[in-house]
Structure formats: structure tokens, C-alpha cells
Amino acid sequence: MKTWLIATLALAAAGAQAQGTDPLKAAVAADHRSVGNVARDVYRHPYETLAFFGIKPTDTVVELAPGPGGWYTEILAPYLSAQGQLYEAADDPASSSAYNQRSAARFKAKMDSMGVYGKVKITVFDPVAGKLDIAPAGSADAVLTFRNVHNWMDAGTAQAVFNAAFKALKSGGTLGVEEHRLPASRTQDPKAGTGYVQEATVIKFAEAAGFKLAGRSDINANPKDTADHPDGVWTLPPTYALKDKDRAKYQAIGESDRMTLKFTKP
């Protein structure tokens, strides 16, 4: 990132705070965000979610498994650019998986695409290979994960990931988890093959790592979602796994019902 652009971003953020502007709202409304990502705000509620997690512009934040599109990265990067630090724990470019290599390359290309991402630090996140040094130990104010726990359950690495988050956080730091929610009355598949996970399962992983549950929110709840679709959560938008079959039905449901949980490290 050019030095002048870093300075410009810092001055803009400082000016927004001085004028009483909410810097998080400004980051959500920033014009560098992709049109497709902005269109999903109605389902993903980024302002309310990050506010619930208590993310401040001075924080050091780790986002786990951002994905090549960097949905939350588009918001977190400018929000933290002036006074904070964003670590993106992303796929390993040296992975044995060709898919992970492509994902890592796409994410790196996005981070190189414009100056707003210039302060982002990319770390390697490959739980299967045991690469879990997501940030320096005890350095983070918050670790965030959005709809990833089911993937770690499928790989058998969920507990290791929660342990790594605990290690990266400062005492008093926050773990924020958003995940597709399986009703408590249903049986939890240990592999989470449908993409849905019970709240109790997430809480169990977090507490086993040493975290304390600090709060729940229904910011991302969707009572229309029955969590019993033919191709699991991927039946719903934005994936539409069934393509055009019953598309209007699933479009009317919208994106999944999701838990939003906040944990603290004692």
C-alpha cells in the first residue's frame, strides 16, 4: 500500500470520529465493496453482527478462513486500517490441495487489488496440516469466524481450531462465532454434513478450549429456515444447489437461520 494512501485512510477515519460519524457504518457503506456482497447485507447484517461482537477500530482482529471473496474482509480492513490490525487466517498457498491453492491465490489477489487492504496481514490457516499459528499468541482482541464450524467438524479439526483461537487471544478477548443453526430437537451429525450445527455443539467446543459464553444474539436468525433441505444449507441462497428446481421457494426462505455467539477468554 502506498504511504500516502495509508495516511489518507488514517486521516479519513480520524476525521469521521472527530465529526461523530460511526466508523463501522462508514466501513459497511464503503464504495469499494463488491455489489454482490452488498446485496447480501440484508441477510448477513454486518453492522449489527460486528457491533454485537464489540469490535472497535483500535482492535487487533483475526478472521478465520475468510474465503477467496473476503466478504467480511471488505468491511474489517478499512474499519481497522487507521488504528487497529487485521489478520486474515487464510488458505495455505503451499497446500497439497489444489482447491486450497486456488483459494489462497484468489484471496491474495484480492488483497493486492486495492490500497484499502494494504495493512492486512495474511497468515496460513490449514487445520488439517496442523498449521494454526493464526496470529502471535496473546495478541488479538478478537477472533471471528463466519459459517465455518461445520467445515471443521467435517475435517475433524474443530476442537483444534477453537484451541488456536484461545491461544491467539488476549485475556479478556472475544471469540465471535456465526454458524448455520440446527434445531436442538434434531440429532447432530458429528460431521455436520448438512452444514447445520447445534448451538450446544459450538458451545461445547468453545468451553473445552477454555472460553466462557458471554452472549447470544438473534441478529442472524431466520425462522423461515427449517434446516431440512435436500442438499442441506447449500439448497438455500446464495448457493442454490438445486439450481432452478424450486428456486422461488428457497429464495422466499432466504439465507439460513444462524446462531451468533460471543465468547470471552478469561
LUMLODO-839302 format. One record per residue (C-alpha): residue in three letters; residue number from 1; z negated, x, y. Coordinates in nm, 4 decimals, decimal comma. Layout:
BEGIN
KOLNU:res:n:c3:c1:c2
KOLNU:ALA:NUM:Z:X:Y $
...
END
This chain:
BEGIN
KOLNU:res:n:c3:c1:c2
KOLNU:MET:1:0,0000:0,0000:0,0000 $
KOLNU:LYS:2:0,0872:0,1300:0,3462 $
KOLNU:THR:3:-0,2139:0,2326:0,5544 $
KOLNU:TRP:4:-0,1020:0,0134:0,8411 $
KOLNU:LEU:5:-0,0828:-0,2902:0,6129 $
KOLNU:ILE:6:-0,4343:-0,2336:0,4789 $
KOLNU:ALA:7:-0,5559:-0,2135:0,8370 $
KOLNU:THR:8:-0,3649:-0,5297:0,9283 $
KOLNU:LEU:9:-0,5174:-0,7224:0,6376 $
KOLNU:ALA:10:-0,8641:-0,5978:0,7250 $
KOLNU:LEU:11:-0,8259:-0,6967:1,0889 $
KOLNU:ALA:12:-0,6912:-1,0380:0,9911 $
KOLNU:ALA:13:-0,9864:-1,1028:0,7619 $
KOLNU:ALA:14:-1,2350:-0,9830:1,0206 $
KOLNU:GLY:15:-1,0684:-1,1983:1,2843 $
KOLNU:ALA:16:-1,0792:-1,5036:1,0600 $
KOLNU:GLN:17:-1,4516:-1,4568:1,0022 $
KOLNU:ALA:18:-1,5158:-1,3988:1,3717 $
KOLNU:GLN:19:-1,3383:-1,7260:1,4534 $
KOLNU:GLY:20:-1,5357:-1,9121:1,1909 $
KOLNU:THR:21:-1,2364:-1,9548:0,9588 $
KOLNU:ASP:22:-1,3193:-1,9793:0,5902 $
KOLNU:PRO:23:-1,1552:-1,6673:0,4392 $
KOLNU:LEU:24:-1,1437:-1,8244:0,0936 $
KOLNU:LYS:25:-0,9495:-2,1239:0,2254 $
KOLNU:ALA:26:-0,7206:-1,8803:0,4037 $
KOLNU:ALA:27:-0,6577:-1,6910:0,0791 $
KOLNU:VAL:28:-0,5777:-2,0124:-0,1084 $
KOLNU:ALA:29:-0,3372:-2,1140:0,1684 $
KOLNU:ALA:30:-0,1708:-1,7722:0,1986 $
KOLNU:ASP:31:0,2084:-1,7849:0,2062 $
KOLNU:HIS:32:0,2584:-1,5020:-0,0453 $
KOLNU:ARG:33:0,1504:-1,7307:-0,3304 $
KOLNU:SER:34:0,4344:-1,8434:-0,5572 $
KOLNU:VAL:35:0,5497:-2,2020:-0,5241 $
KOLNU:GLY:36:0,4873:-2,2739:-0,8915 $
KOLNU:ASN:37:0,1293:-2,1505:-0,8703 $
KOLNU:VAL:38:0,0538:-2,3506:-0,5572 $
KOLNU:ALA:39:0,1835:-2,6641:-0,7283 $
KOLNU:ARG:40:-0,0944:-2,6326:-0,9867 $
KOLNU:ASP:41:-0,3780:-2,6248:-0,7316 $
KOLNU:VAL:42:-0,4218:-2,9982:-0,7839 $
KOLNU:TYR:43:-0,5273:-2,9242:-1,1426 $
KOLNU:ARG:44:-0,6909:-2,5834:-1,1076 $
KOLNU:HIS:45:-0,8978:-2,6353:-0,7901 $
KOLNU:PRO:46:-0,9140:-2,2654:-0,6956 $
KOLNU:TYR:47:-1,1154:-2,3068:-0,3768 $
KOLNU:GLU:48:-1,3820:-2,5228:-0,5376 $
KOLNU:THR:49:-1,3949:-2,3069:-0,8513 $
KOLNU:LEU:50:-1,4407:-1,9746:-0,6708 $
KOLNU:ALA:51:-1,6904:-2,1343:-0,4321 $
KOLNU:PHE:52:-1,8919:-2,2617:-0,7298 $
KOLNU:PHE:53:-1,8969:-1,9116:-0,8767 $
KOLNU:GLY:54:-2,0242:-1,7893:-0,5389 $
KOLNU:ILE:55:-1,7551:-1,5252:-0,4854 $
KOLNU:LYS:56:-1,7962:-1,3556:-0,1455 $
KOLNU:PRO:57:-1,5338:-1,1441:0,0366 $
KOLNU:THR:58:-1,7620:-0,8404:0,0093 $
KOLNU:ASP:59:-1,7930:-0,8642:-0,3700 $
KOLNU:THR:60:-1,6639:-0,6362:-0,6415 $
KOLNU:VAL:61:-1,4932:-0,8733:-0,8847 $
KOLNU:VAL:62:-1,3392:-0,8210:-1,2289 $
KOLNU:GLU:63:-1,0823:-1,0704:-1,3521 $
KOLNU:LEU:64:-1,0384:-1,0591:-1,7289 $
KOLNU:ALA:65:-0,6902:-1,0998:-1,8803 $
KOLNU:PRO:66:-0,5084:-1,2178:-1,5666 $
KOLNU:GLY:67:-0,1759:-1,2724:-1,7425 $
KOLNU:PRO:68:0,1552:-1,1431:-1,6080 $
KOLNU:GLY:69:0,1826:-1,4154:-1,3428 $
KOLNU:GLY:70:-0,1529:-1,3337:-1,1863 $
KOLNU:TRP:71:-0,2408:-1,6920:-1,0917 $
KOLNU:TYR:72:-0,5899:-1,6192:-0,9586 $
KOLNU:THR:73:-0,4925:-1,2652:-0,8611 $
KOLNU:GLU:74:-0,2764:-1,4104:-0,5845 $
KOLNU:ILE:75:-0,5932:-1,5564:-0,4305 $
KOLNU:LEU:76:-0,8543:-1,2954:-0,5150 $
KOLNU:ALA:77:-0,6510:-0,9965:-0,3929 $
KOLNU:PRO:78:-0,6259:-1,0992:-0,0254 $
KOLNU:TYR:79:-0,9738:-1,2516:-0,0264 $
KOLNU:LEU:80:-1,1322:-0,9223:-0,1343 $
KOLNU:SER:81:-0,8891:-0,6800:0,0310 $
KOLNU:ALA:82:-1,0803:-0,6103:0,3516 $
KOLNU:GLN:83:-1,4394:-0,5726:0,2354 $
KOLNU:GLY:84:-1,4504:-0,6118:-0,1435 $
KOLNU:GLN:85:-1,2827:-0,4759:-0,4530 $
KOLNU:LEU:86:-1,0782:-0,6469:-0,7217 $
KOLNU:TYR:87:-1,0447:-0,5042:-1,0716 $
KOLNU:GLU:88:-0,7783:-0,6618:-1,2904 $
KOLNU:ALA:89:-0,8577:-0,6012:-1,6573 $
KOLNU:ALA:90:-0,5027:-0,6417:-1,7851 $
KOLNU:ASP:91:-0,2975:-0,5754:-2,0966 $
KOLNU:ASP:92:-0,2555:-0,2185:-2,2150 $
KOLNU:PRO:93:0,0887:-0,0731:-2,1308 $
KOLNU:ALA:94:0,0438:0,1594:-2,4304 $
KOLNU:SER:95:-0,0419:-0,1254:-2,6680 $
KOLNU:SER:96:0,1075:-0,1349:-3,0171 $
KOLNU:SER:97:0,2070:-0,4933:-2,9343 $
KOLNU:ALA:98:0,5484:-0,5269:-2,7691 $
KOLNU:TYR:99:0,4318:-0,8553:-2,6155 $
KOLNU:ASN:100:0,1344:-0,6856:-2,4518 $
KOLNU:GLN:101:0,3561:-0,4034:-2,3290 $
KOLNU:ARG:102:0,5882:-0,6525:-2,1598 $
KOLNU:SER:103:0,2944:-0,8439:-2,0142 $
KOLNU:ALA:104:0,1449:-0,5225:-1,8739 $
KOLNU:ALA:105:0,4783:-0,4229:-1,7211 $
KOLNU:ARG:106:0,5273:-0,7630:-1,5588 $
KOLNU:PHE:107:0,1780:-0,7622:-1,4130 $
KOLNU:LYS:108:0,2163:-0,4069:-1,2789 $
KOLNU:ALA:109:0,5498:-0,5039:-1,1231 $
KOLNU:LYS:110:0,3823:-0,7965:-0,9511 $
KOLNU:MET:111:0,1043:-0,5729:-0,8182 $
KOLNU:ASP:112:0,3694:-0,3342:-0,6838 $
KOLNU:SER:113:0,5769:-0,6138:-0,5324 $
KOLNU:MET:114:0,3904:-0,6561:-0,2034 $
KOLNU:GLY:115:0,1216:-0,4922:0,0029 $
KOLNU:VAL:116:-0,1363:-0,7665:-0,0427 $
KOLNU:TYR:117:-0,2065:-0,6214:-0,3893 $
KOLNU:GLY:118:-0,2369:-0,2622:-0,2704 $
KOLNU:LYS:119:-0,6150:-0,2322:-0,3211 $
KOLNU:VAL:120:-0,6195:-0,3903:-0,6662 $
KOLNU:LYS:121:-0,7402:-0,1572:-0,9411 $
KOLNU:ILE:122:-0,5879:-0,2227:-1,2839 $
KOLNU:THR:123:-0,7979:-0,1361:-1,5879 $
KOLNU:VAL:124:-0,6999:-0,1576:-1,9541 $
KOLNU:PHE:125:-0,8263:-0,4604:-2,1458 $
KOLNU:ASP:126:-0,7478:-0,4620:-2,5172 $
KOLNU:PRO:127:-1,0423:-0,6036:-2,7137 $
KOLNU:VAL:128:-0,8674:-0,5689:-3,0496 $
KOLNU:ALA:129:-0,8284:-0,1947:-2,9904 $
KOLNU:GLY:130:-1,1831:-0,1706:-2,8526 $
KOLNU:LYS:131:-1,0632:-0,0885:-2,5004 $
KOLNU:LEU:132:-1,3244:-0,2715:-2,2947 $
KOLNU:ASP:133:-1,4051:-0,0421:-2,0018 $
KOLNU:ILE:134:-1,3110:-0,3177:-1,7580 $
KOLNU:ALA:135:-1,4967:-0,1600:-1,4626 $
KOLNU:PRO:136:-1,7657:0,1054:-1,4125 $
KOLNU:ALA:137:-2,0925:-0,0011:-1,5748 $
KOLNU:GLY:138:-2,3198:-0,1926:-1,3397 $
KOLNU:SER:139:-2,0613:-0,2019:-1,0598 $
KOLNU:ALA:140:-1,9446:-0,5636:-1,0479 $
KOLNU:ASP:141:-2,0901:-0,8574:-0,8584 $
KOLNU:ALA:142:-1,8841:-1,0981:-1,0682 $
KOLNU:VAL:143:-1,6709:-1,1074:-1,3806 $
KOLNU:LEU:144:-1,4358:-1,4041:-1,4062 $
KOLNU:THR:145:-1,2300:-1,5440:-1,6921 $
KOLNU:PHE:146:-0,9972:-1,8404:-1,6791 $
KOLNU:ARG:147:-0,8942:-2,0115:-2,0051 $
KOLNU:ASN:148:-0,9167:-1,7051:-2,2270 $
KOLNU:VAL:149:-1,2131:-1,7589:-2,4595 $
KOLNU:HIS:150:-1,0022:-1,9350:-2,7236 $
KOLNU:ASN:151:-0,7753:-1,6289:-2,7474 $
KOLNU:TRP:152:-1,0718:-1,4000:-2,8056 $
KOLNU:MET:153:-1,2107:-1,6361:-3,0679 $
KOLNU:ASP:154:-0,8771:-1,6300:-3,2466 $
KOLNU:ALA:155:-0,8825:-1,2488:-3,2430 $
KOLNU:GLY:156:-1,2489:-1,2278:-3,3442 $
KOLNU:THR:157:-1,3363:-1,0338:-3,0283 $
KOLNU:ALA:158:-1,5152:-1,2957:-2,8168 $
KOLNU:GLN:159:-1,8642:-1,1514:-2,8518 $
KOLNU:ALA:160:-1,7412:-0,8003:-2,7713 $
KOLNU:VAL:161:-1,5765:-0,9303:-2,4522 $
KOLNU:PHE:162:-1,8914:-1,1080:-2,3351 $
KOLNU:ASN:163:-2,0873:-0,7893:-2,4068 $
KOLNU:ALA:164:-1,8392:-0,5878:-2,1990 $
KOLNU:ALA:165:-1,8750:-0,8322:-1,9092 $
KOLNU:PHE:166:-2,2535:-0,7928:-1,9223 $
KOLNU:LYS:167:-2,2177:-0,4139:-1,9139 $
KOLNU:ALA:168:-1,9862:-0,4184:-1,6118 $
KOLNU:LEU:169:-2,2103:-0,6433:-1,4016 $
KOLNU:LYS:170:-2,4934:-0,5502:-1,1711 $
KOLNU:SER:171:-2,8321:-0,7053:-1,2331 $
KOLNU:GLY:172:-2,8112:-1,0496:-1,0737 $
KOLNU:GLY:173:-2,4333:-1,0536:-1,1128 $
KOLNU:THR:174:-2,2294:-1,3577:-1,2119 $
KOLNU:LEU:175:-2,0128:-1,4350:-1,5110 $
KOLNU:GLY:176:-1,7787:-1,7243:-1,4339 $
KOLNU:VAL:177:-1,6057:-1,8975:-1,7245 $
KOLNU:GLU:178:-1,3409:-2,1683:-1,7164 $
KOLNU:GLU:179:-1,2160:-2,2893:-2,0555 $
KOLNU:HIS:180:-1,0459:-2,5857:-2,2234 $
KOLNU:ARG:181:-1,3286:-2,8115:-2,3388 $
KOLNU:LEU:182:-1,3700:-2,9530:-2,6871 $
KOLNU:PRO:183:-1,5987:-3,2583:-2,7006 $
KOLNU:ALA:184:-1,9395:-3,1858:-2,8520 $
KOLNU:SER:185:-1,8795:-3,4580:-3,1098 $
KOLNU:ARG:186:-1,5870:-3,2666:-3,2624 $
KOLNU:THR:187:-1,6020:-2,9781:-3,5090 $
KOLNU:GLN:188:-1,5447:-2,6360:-3,3580 $
KOLNU:ASP:189:-1,2742:-2,4317:-3,5268 $
KOLNU:PRO:190:-1,4084:-2,0721:-3,5290 $
KOLNU:LYS:191:-1,0570:-1,9563:-3,4390 $
KOLNU:ALA:192:-1,0141:-2,2245:-3,1684 $
KOLNU:GLY:193:-0,6651:-2,2922:-3,2976 $
KOLNU:THR:194:-0,6093:-2,5910:-3,0688 $
KOLNU:GLY:195:-0,7105:-2,3915:-2,7617 $
KOLNU:TYR:196:-1,0204:-2,6063:-2,7096 $
KOLNU:VAL:197:-1,3760:-2,4705:-2,7206 $
KOLNU:GLN:198:-1,7128:-2,6450:-2,7069 $
KOLNU:GLU:199:-1,9408:-2,5633:-2,4157 $
KOLNU:ALA:200:-2,2162:-2,4811:-2,6644 $
KOLNU:THR:201:-1,9932:-2,2163:-2,8227 $
KOLNU:VAL:202:-1,9288:-2,0422:-2,4897 $
KOLNU:ILE:203:-2,2982:-2,0574:-2,4017 $
KOLNU:LYS:204:-2,3848:-1,9045:-2,7387 $
KOLNU:PHE:205:-2,1539:-1,6065:-2,6784 $
KOLNU:ALA:206:-2,2920:-1,5580:-2,3264 $
KOLNU:GLU:207:-2,6576:-1,5822:-2,4250 $
KOLNU:ALA:208:-2,6050:-1,3436:-2,7185 $
KOLNU:ALA:209:-2,4744:-1,0902:-2,4650 $
KOLNU:GLY:210:-2,7872:-1,1342:-2,2520 $
KOLNU:PHE:211:-2,6694:-1,3861:-1,9906 $
KOLNU:LYS:212:-2,8611:-1,6878:-1,8622 $
KOLNU:LEU:213:-2,6835:-2,0155:-1,7902 $
KOLNU:ALA:214:-2,7046:-2,0749:-1,4146 $
KOLNU:GLY:215:-2,4936:-2,3852:-1,3686 $
KOLNU:ARG:216:-2,2246:-2,6247:-1,4858 $
KOLNU:SER:217:-1,9557:-2,7951:-1,2794 $
KOLNU:ASP:218:-1,7066:-3,0718:-1,3481 $
KOLNU:ILE:219:-1,4677:-2,9362:-1,0841 $
KOLNU:ASN:220:-1,2028:-2,8925:-1,3538 $
KOLNU:ALA:221:-1,2888:-3,1935:-1,5679 $
KOLNU:ASN:222:-1,0146:-3,4335:-1,6760 $
KOLNU:PRO:223:-1,1413:-3,7474:-1,8536 $
KOLNU:LYS:224:-0,7821:-3,8404:-1,9474 $
KOLNU:ASP:225:-0,7635:-3,5458:-2,1859 $
KOLNU:THR:226:-0,8649:-3,6441:-2,5407 $
KOLNU:ALA:227:-0,8279:-3,2861:-2,6718 $
KOLNU:ASP:228:-0,6499:-3,4038:-2,9882 $
KOLNU:HIS:229:-0,2821:-3,3408:-2,9167 $
KOLNU:PRO:230:-0,0160:-3,2476:-3,1768 $
KOLNU:ASP:231:0,0231:-2,8904:-3,0545 $
KOLNU:GLY:232:-0,3239:-2,8519:-2,9126 $
KOLNU:VAL:233:-0,3785:-2,7847:-2,5451 $
KOLNU:TRP:234:-0,0247:-2,6477:-2,5182 $
KOLNU:THR:235:0,1065:-3,0026:-2,5601 $
KOLNU:LEU:236:-0,0065:-3,0701:-2,2047 $
KOLNU:PRO:237:0,1386:-2,9329:-1,8815 $
KOLNU:PRO:238:0,2276:-2,6733:-1,7794 $
KOLNU:THR:239:0,3427:-2,5659:-2,1295 $
KOLNU:TYR:240:0,4788:-2,8940:-2,2713 $
KOLNU:ALA:241:0,5027:-2,7527:-2,6244 $
KOLNU:LEU:242:0,6832:-3,0686:-2,7447 $
KOLNU:LYS:243:0,9479:-3,0184:-2,4740 $
KOLNU:ASP:244:1,0816:-3,3625:-2,3746 $
KOLNU:LYS:245:0,9090:-3,5587:-2,6521 $
KOLNU:ASP:246:0,6528:-3,7938:-2,4903 $
KOLNU:ARG:247:0,6730:-3,5761:-2,1793 $
KOLNU:ALA:248:0,5894:-3,8607:-1,9427 $
KOLNU:LYS:249:0,2785:-3,9394:-2,1484 $
KOLNU:TYR:250:0,1464:-3,5854:-2,1262 $
KOLNU:GLN:251:0,2473:-3,5488:-1,7642 $
KOLNU:ALA:252:0,0349:-3,8562:-1,6883 $
KOLNU:ILE:253:-0,2640:-3,6915:-1,8582 $
KOLNU:GLY:254:-0,2201:-3,3718:-1,6569 $
KOLNU:GLU:255:-0,3700:-3,0347:-1,7409 $
KOLNU:SER:256:-0,6600:-3,0011:-1,9832 $
KOLNU:ASP:257:-1,0197:-3,1049:-1,9458 $
KOLNU:ARG:258:-1,2028:-2,7804:-1,8706 $
KOLNU:MET:259:-1,5601:-2,6623:-1,8541 $
KOLNU:THR:260:-1,6626:-2,4464:-1,5581 $
KOLNU:LEU:261:-1,9764:-2,2477:-1,6356 $
KOLNU:LYS:262:-2,1726:-1,9959:-1,4305 $
KOLNU:PHE:263:-2,3989:-1,7358:-1,5916 $
KOLNU:THR:264:-2,6154:-1,4638:-1,4433 $
KOLNU:LYS:265:-2,7193:-1,1217:-1,5685 $
KOLNU:PRO:266:-3,0995:-1,0918:-1,5346 $
END
